[in-house]
Amino acid sequence: MSEAGGGRGSGSPVPQRAPWSLVAATAALCLVSATSVGTAVAAPMSREEKQKLGNQVLEMFDHAYGNYMEHAYPADELMPLTCRGRVRGQEPSRGDVDDALGKFSLTLIDSLDTLVVLNKTKEFEEAVRKVLRDVNLDNDVVVSVFETNIRVLGGLLGGHSLAIMLKEKGEYMQWYNDELLQMAKQLGYKLLPAFNTTSGLPYPRINLKFGIRKPEARTGTETDTCTACAGTLILEFAALSRFTGATIFEEYARKALDFLWEKRQRSSNLVGVTINIHTGDWVRKDSGVGAGIDSYYEYLLKAYVLLGDDSFLERFNTHYDAIMRYISQPPLLLDVHIHKPMLNARTWMDALLAFFPGLQVLKGDIRPAIETHEMLYQVIKKHNFLPEAFTTDFRVHWAQHPLRPEFAESTYFLYKATGDPYYLEVGKTLIENLNKYARVPCGFAAMKDVRTGSHEDRMDSFFLAEMFKYLYLLFADKEDIIFDIEDYIFTTEAHLLPLWLSTTNQSISKKNTTSEYTELDDSNFDWTCPNTQILFPNDPLYAQSIREPLKNVVDKSCPRGISRVREESFRSGAKPPLRARDFMATNPEHLEILKKMGVSLIHLKDGRVQLVQHAIQAASSIDAEDGLRFMQEMIELSSQQQKEQQLPPRAVQIVSHPFFGRVVLTAGPAQFGLDLSKHKETRGFVASSKPYNGCSELTNPEAVMGKIALIQRGQCMFAEKARNIQNAGAIGGIVIDDNEGSSSDTAPLFQMAGDGKDTDDIKIPMLFLFSKEGSIILDAIREYEEVEVLLSDKAKDRDPEMENEEQPSSENDSQNQSAEQIISISQAVDLVDQESPEESSLNSHPESLSPADSDDAAALSPSEQTSNPTEDHETTNLDGECTDLDNQLQEQSETEEDSNPNVSWGKKVQPIDSILADWNEDIEAFEMMEKDEL
């Protein structure tokens, strides 16, 4: 998530176990020396404009932090749409996401050092007093060890680091006596029981009050953890040991890192995503630089910078060589299998890999950093934000965006490395998009769907800890910051740790054990910062020349999603592999090709056809790869054909004062009435109908005449409600769920069905809101009386005039790709969408795959054995064609009974656990294949 405060080397070799002064100096000099050669790349931004943008960042932080303190504190996080705090146990569970919440005022602790970086020293002093007075670390709550370490322990240590700095300066924090450090030490001891495993890898979760394994702890039974979860501890734990003299923290973190290094796949030097904490066996054997692994690599390099231990650098360089050999396919970074690294494991990338260009800057490898960053920027320009996942041809795979800061982080460090004003313009775009699309009256709301612009009621603590820090530093000059940022290293959560810790309390043995595990190639280990003449070979337009070929990569080209082995086979004259869209089950030649790829076709008694792939049965490893890709494409085609029968989600945008279009609610569509995707949006004020259920002739037609009527779900058919409000003169309708507490955050969207009769008489648009989203409109009516909304297929740009009136001044402020996969070709199950099933006919709409399932199984009807050439979002285009599917939405859209949410959702595809079991079995077989097959 983060990057160091400077580069690694200078013009002279760094001695082994370098003292902190040399580490600090080299950390600063590497990037500073590179800056001077890039200044002529583009027209420089004036100091006045940089100051204006810096002030804008300050105002945005005030808006986010101020609303958290006003509406949420002491809760962990702010819910910006409903203007209240998110308290664990009082809101519907979001699964693992909630493991970051520990009832310890997370956002306040995570924001401490951001206040100092932004020169808000008075606010920092007040915030520290609040933490010491109000925060309790002894809560009976199960939290993520990883998240608690990087956010809370890191936040306390970052706050302590800057508190003692301010105290030394003599103006602020004169009363401070290491109180934050004592809290950090208390928390560190609470996390230590998690390391009570035979491997030394920590349990993924721990109870802050009861620890591990006790009955009241409600945790300690887990067997797996992610590589990043176990490998992202060394900076915070070592800093805690160096600050306090208690060596146990650094010892435990080092032991975990040593174990991960020992368990790497020896032939590829890659690590998997998930590992068994007791046996050390890899559970997920795919490898990349994104979610699940990212900060493990980051902390190896930064541990060298902070601690001066050469073994960390050697390990990082060994991994980095493997990353650039197998995972890097410029400008893409694609996951591979650790045992067969020439075989891609995915056809999509996740947003967390956006940190990697920044890490490459610290490494000194600028060219691939520029390439990947530019590719990501083109995706952002297309979708306004970086989707949580996107395909190799840049279609949206997962549409959410929780305001992640990794791209801003890499932008900051690339600007430091190149001095290219282009990256200032990139930062300006990020600021504009945040204000235009994510800003709401009570803060900044995460994007639920980057395609529609709909919001999610969350503002994660990392948004304040990282985003504003990196954006402010991007536009700040050295004199704008009250301390020297080069004296610190950034943790993965952008918390600041002083480099002088390198020589403090050094009681940890630094035995270099790297050579015990592998022979190291000396050419891979550069002990100095790369010469800027190599990075920028006498050409001030060097960075621009790297970016230029990628300017249109998103819109006009499709990177090939094929492996280098298959590419070589094409050159040798081999026929292109069978594509899923061309497959015909009645074609004998196609069946023979399937057999060669290890794919079997089984006819079931109920008329369905099942496809099963065993990679070990393929004629060669290339054929096994083709079979894997064929299965992936078949899944995608199945999902696409299902979605073609569905309607995408819609948006309800509140455009009146004081919202001005900033609040966008995800709405379900209707199978009747005006289609908002084909007609102009509907705009109007809202009014509640009487009766509220809309099931009879309205008694207040004058109130809804010319307005958008609000109706409650239940007691009659959706179409009947629509006819009643239309007859009363309404121009549109919004049905609000009567199931209190329901939300699009936790329940799948569905589309409102007709009543089995001809619905052509319904001419107005109808949308459905769950209870939580509907209450936002109802609360707004109670507070402001007149509320105007926009019903559309996706959020529209805001009214500039209204925006200017309100805008404050800123001047003063995966699963693995399985080697064995199963596709069930079956009929979709009808779903009821009415109060009484016997009252009308049913509308058939198959259930779409969730993101978690989309890699592993799909359903097709028998008539769909000859596939539609239109591919879904996850398809890899091997023939160079690039279809624009930007407007095809992948939200799950289902019909259901109007007032009974407990409707059967139909048949499920093969369970993920079963697929994973098959994968674990077949990957072992992969290892036994001849080494010369790939």
Secondary structure as GFF3:
##gff-version 3
##sequence-region A 1 934
A	DSSP	alpha_helix	20	35	.	.	.	ID=ss1
A	DSSP	alpha_helix	47	67	.	.	.	ID=ss2
A	DSSP	pi_helix	68	72	.	.	.	ID=ss3
A	DSSP	beta_strand	77	79	.	.	.	ID=ss4
A	DSSP	beta_strand	84	86	.	.	.	ID=ss5
A	DSSP	three_ten_helix	95	100	.	.	.	ID=ss6
A	DSSP	alpha_helix	106	110	.	.	.	ID=ss7
A	DSSP	alpha_helix	112	117	.	.	.	ID=ss8
A	DSSP	alpha_helix	121	134	.	.	.	ID=ss9
A	DSSP	beta_strand	142	144	.	.	.	ID=ss10
A	DSSP	alpha_helix	145	147	.	.	.	ID=ss11
A	DSSP	pi_helix	148	153	.	.	.	ID=ss12
A	DSSP	alpha_helix	154	169	.	.	.	ID=ss13
A	DSSP	alpha_helix	179	191	.	.	.	ID=ss14
A	DSSP	three_ten_helix	192	195	.	.	.	ID=ss15
A	DSSP	beta_strand	205	207	.	.	.	ID=ss16
A	DSSP	three_ten_helix	215	217	.	.	.	ID=ss17
A	DSSP	beta_strand	224	226	.	.	.	ID=ss18
A	DSSP	alpha_helix	227	231	.	.	.	ID=ss19
A	DSSP	alpha_helix	234	244	.	.	.	ID=ss20
A	DSSP	alpha_helix	248	262	.	.	.	ID=ss21
A	DSSP	beta_strand	274	276	.	.	.	ID=ss22
A	DSSP	beta_strand	282	284	.	.	.	ID=ss23
A	DSSP	beta_strand	286	287	.	.	.	ID=ss24
A	DSSP	alpha_helix	294	307	.	.	.	ID=ss25
A	DSSP	alpha_helix	310	322	.	.	.	ID=ss26
A	DSSP	pi_helix	323	327	.	.	.	ID=ss27
A	DSSP	beta_strand	328	329	.	.	.	ID=ss28
A	DSSP	beta_strand	332	333	.	.	.	ID=ss29
A	DSSP	beta_strand	336	337	.	.	.	ID=ss30
A	DSSP	beta_strand	348	350	.	.	.	ID=ss31
A	DSSP	three_ten_helix	351	355	.	.	.	ID=ss32
A	DSSP	alpha_helix	356	363	.	.	.	ID=ss33
A	DSSP	alpha_helix	366	383	.	.	.	ID=ss34
A	DSSP	beta_strand	389	391	.	.	.	ID=ss35
A	DSSP	beta_strand	396	398	.	.	.	ID=ss36
A	DSSP	alpha_helix	406	418	.	.	.	ID=ss37
A	DSSP	alpha_helix	422	433	.	.	.	ID=ss38
A	DSSP	pi_helix	434	438	.	.	.	ID=ss39
A	DSSP	beta_strand	439	440	.	.	.	ID=ss40
A	DSSP	beta_strand	443	444	.	.	.	ID=ss41
A	DSSP	beta_strand	446	449	.	.	.	ID=ss42
A	DSSP	beta_strand	454	456	.	.	.	ID=ss43
A	DSSP	alpha_helix	461	462	.	.	.	ID=ss44
A	DSSP	pi_helix	463	467	.	.	.	ID=ss45
A	DSSP	alpha_helix	468	475	.	.	.	ID=ss46
A	DSSP	three_ten_helix	478	480	.	.	.	ID=ss47
A	DSSP	three_ten_helix	485	487	.	.	.	ID=ss48
A	DSSP	beta_strand	488	490	.	.	.	ID=ss49
A	DSSP	beta_strand	496	498	.	.	.	ID=ss50
A	DSSP	three_ten_helix	499	503	.	.	.	ID=ss51
A	DSSP	three_ten_helix	514	516	.	.	.	ID=ss52
A	DSSP	three_ten_helix	522	524	.	.	.	ID=ss53
A	DSSP	alpha_helix	532	535	.	.	.	ID=ss54
A	DSSP	alpha_helix	542	547	.	.	.	ID=ss55
A	DSSP	three_ten_helix	548	550	.	.	.	ID=ss56
A	DSSP	alpha_helix	553	556	.	.	.	ID=ss57
A	DSSP	alpha_helix	564	571	.	.	.	ID=ss58
A	DSSP	three_ten_helix	580	582	.	.	.	ID=ss59
A	DSSP	alpha_helix	588	596	.	.	.	ID=ss60
A	DSSP	beta_strand	599	603	.	.	.	ID=ss61
A	DSSP	beta_strand	609	613	.	.	.	ID=ss62
A	DSSP	three_ten_helix	615	617	.	.	.	ID=ss63
A	DSSP	alpha_helix	621	644	.	.	.	ID=ss64
A	DSSP	beta_strand	650	654	.	.	.	ID=ss65
A	DSSP	beta_strand	663	667	.	.	.	ID=ss66
A	DSSP	beta_strand	682	688	.	.	.	ID=ss67
A	DSSP	alpha_helix	701	704	.	.	.	ID=ss68
A	DSSP	beta_strand	708	712	.	.	.	ID=ss69
A	DSSP	alpha_helix	718	727	.	.	.	ID=ss70
A	DSSP	beta_strand	732	736	.	.	.	ID=ss71
A	DSSP	beta_strand	749	750	.	.	.	ID=ss72
A	DSSP	beta_strand	766	769	.	.	.	ID=ss73
A	DSSP	alpha_helix	771	784	.	.	.	ID=ss74
A	DSSP	beta_strand	788	792	.	.	.	ID=ss75
A	DSSP	alpha_helix	800	806	.	.	.	ID=ss76
A	DSSP	beta_strand	822	825	.	.	.	ID=ss77
A	DSSP	three_ten_helix	837	839	.	.	.	ID=ss78
A	DSSP	three_ten_helix	862	864	.	.	.	ID=ss79
A	DSSP	beta_strand	893	894	.	.	.	ID=ss80
A	DSSP	alpha_helix	912	928	.	.	.	ID=ss81
A	DSSP	three_ten_helix	931	933	.	.	.	ID=ss82
###
